[in-house]
Amino acid sequence: MPALRSAAPVEAKAYSTFSAAVMSRKDGAVPLKTRELIAIGVALTTQCKACLKSHVAAAKQAGATEEEIAETTFVASALRAGAAYTHGFTAMRCFHEDD
């Protein structure tokens, strides 16, 4: 991380500022715990281990339960599977394009 930050300091600072504004806001319409659960769902679908580690810890600190994290896991799983299923429609269209 230090090498990336020092190689692109302006971009790294902008990213950190943006991320902090989105994830640490306590007065938003979406409660902090919910934002962290959303972040976990996204981290699961993008398979980002560093994101999982930080957002699970933040969600736990925001009051998320083990059950909420488990349900978030299955919501992400269903969406990931749904994406594969709907992309199957595209695969079938591609297969039949020459027909």
Beta strands, then each sheet from edge to edge (+ up, - down):
end
